[in-house]
Amino acid sequence: MRLYRDVILIKRANGSTYVKEGVTVTVWATGTTNTVDIYSTNDTSSTVITASQVFTDTDGEFEFYAPDGIYDLYITGEGLTAYTISEVEVDDVTKAVTSTERDALTAPTGLLVYNTTTNKYNFYNGTAWEVITSATV
């Protein structure tokens, strides 16, 4: 199980963005409209979140715990056009792959892998893989 946390930014017609409290995020099994069990804590004995829905807070943020997997997030709210964020990966372990395996992945933006060919972490920026060369903690 892993905590998934994100923020919903809503785009205005002029291109600027804002956050909105109370946006509904429904978690579906990838490629379906079947809800999955999500939790409010990292404990499967805790209560399952009703209807697999969470809501954004005043900062536009939401969070849930889910078993490792790939999910679709269905976003709805008053005054919003509903949309789906597809193939969101929730995974406790960074995948270790060769360069060839990495290049064959259908990678969602933000995917992090450990490249065993180069012995470096790689990050998918939405169009290409980038090598992570340093980090500030």
C-alpha positions as CSV (number, residue, x, y, z in Angstrom):
1,M,0.0,0.0,0.0
2,R,1.1,3.5,-0.7
3,L,-0.1,7.0,-0.1
4,Y,-1.1,8.8,-3.2
5,R,-1.3,12.6,-2.9
6,D,-1.9,15.2,-5.5
7,V,-3.4,18.6,-6.3
8,I,-6.1,19.5,-8.8
9,L,-5.4,22.7,-10.7
10,I,-8.3,24.1,-12.8
11,K,-7.4,26.0,-15.9
12,R,-9.2,29.2,-16.7
13,A,-10.0,30.3,-20.3
14,N,-7.1,32.8,-20.1
15,G,-4.6,30.0,-19.2
16,S,-4.2,30.8,-15.5
17,T,-4.9,28.1,-13.0
18,Y,-6.7,28.0,-9.6
19,V,-7.6,25.4,-7.0
20,K,-11.1,24.5,-5.9
21,E,-12.3,22.9,-2.7
22,G,-14.7,20.0,-2.9
23,V,-13.7,18.6,-6.3
24,T,-14.6,14.8,-6.4
25,V,-11.8,12.3,-7.3
26,T,-13.1,8.8,-8.0
27,V,-10.5,6.0,-8.2
28,W,-11.2,3.4,-11.0
29,A,-9.4,0.3,-12.1
30,T,-7.5,1.3,-15.2
31,G,-9.5,1.3,-18.4
32,T,-12.8,0.7,-16.6
33,T,-15.4,2.5,-14.5
34,N,-15.1,-0.1,-11.7
35,T,-14.2,1.5,-8.4
36,V,-11.4,0.0,-6.3
37,D,-10.9,-0.1,-2.6
38,I,-9.0,2.9,-1.3
39,Y,-8.2,3.7,2.3
40,S,-7.7,6.8,4.6
41,T,-4.7,5.1,6.3
42,N,-2.0,2.6,5.4
43,D,-3.9,-0.2,7.0
44,T,-6.2,-2.5,5.0
45,S,-8.1,-3.3,8.2
46,S,-9.2,0.4,8.3
47,T,-12.5,1.4,6.7
48,V,-12.6,1.5,3.0
49,I,-13.4,5.0,1.7
50,T,-17.0,5.1,0.5
51,A,-17.5,4.8,-3.3
52,S,-13.7,5.2,-3.8
53,Q,-14.2,8.9,-3.7
54,V,-12.0,11.6,-2.1
55,F,-12.5,15.4,-2.2
56,T,-10.0,18.2,-2.6
57,D,-9.4,20.5,0.4
58,T,-9.1,24.3,0.4
59,D,-5.6,24.0,-1.2
60,G,-7.0,21.7,-4.0
61,E,-5.2,18.7,-2.5
62,F,-6.4,15.2,-2.0
63,E,-4.9,11.9,-0.8
64,F,-5.7,8.2,-0.4
65,Y,-3.9,4.9,0.2
66,A,-4.2,2.1,-2.3
67,P,-2.6,-1.2,-3.1
68,D,0.2,-1.2,-5.6
69,G,-1.3,-0.8,-9.1
70,I,-2.2,1.5,-11.9
71,Y,-5.5,3.5,-11.6
72,D,-7.6,6.0,-13.5
73,L,-8.7,9.1,-11.6
74,Y,-12.1,10.5,-12.6
75,I,-12.4,14.2,-11.7
76,T,-15.8,15.9,-11.3
77,G,-17.1,19.0,-9.6
78,E,-19.6,21.8,-9.8
79,G,-18.8,24.0,-12.7
80,L,-16.2,21.6,-14.1
81,T,-16.2,19.4,-17.2
82,A,-15.5,15.9,-16.0
83,Y,-12.3,14.3,-17.1
84,T,-10.1,11.3,-16.4
85,I,-6.4,11.2,-15.5
86,S,-5.4,7.8,-16.9
87,E,-2.8,5.3,-15.7
88,V,-1.7,6.8,-12.4
89,E,0.8,4.4,-10.9
90,V,0.7,3.7,-7.2
91,D,3.7,1.6,-6.3
92,D,5.8,1.1,-3.2
93,V,8.9,0.0,-5.1
94,T,10.8,1.9,-7.8
95,K,11.0,-0.4,-10.7
96,A,14.5,-1.6,-11.7
97,V,14.7,-2.0,-15.5
98,T,17.3,-2.1,-18.3
99,S,17.3,0.8,-20.8
100,T,15.6,-1.5,-23.4
101,E,12.8,-2.4,-20.9
102,R,12.4,1.2,-19.9
103,D,12.0,2.3,-23.5
104,A,9.3,-0.3,-24.0
105,L,7.2,1.0,-21.1
106,T,4.0,2.9,-21.6
107,A,5.1,5.5,-19.1
108,P,2.8,8.0,-17.4
109,T,4.4,11.4,-16.8
110,G,6.4,11.4,-13.6
111,L,7.3,7.7,-13.6
112,L,10.6,7.0,-11.8
113,V,12.7,3.9,-12.6
114,Y,16.1,2.7,-11.7
115,N,18.0,2.0,-14.9
116,T,20.2,-1.1,-14.4
117,T,22.1,-0.5,-17.7
118,T,23.4,2.9,-16.5
119,N,23.0,2.4,-12.7
120,K,21.1,5.8,-12.5
121,Y,17.5,6.8,-11.7
122,N,15.5,8.0,-14.8
123,F,12.3,10.2,-14.8
124,Y,9.7,10.3,-17.6
125,N,8.9,14.0,-18.2
126,G,5.9,13.2,-20.5
127,T,7.8,13.1,-23.7
128,A,11.3,11.6,-22.9
129,W,13.3,9.9,-20.2
130,E,15.7,12.1,-18.2
131,V,18.6,11.0,-16.0
132,I,18.4,12.3,-12.5
133,T,21.9,13.5,-11.8
134,S,21.6,15.1,-8.3
135,A,19.0,15.9,-5.7
136,T,18.6,18.3,-2.9
137,V,17.0,17.0,0.3
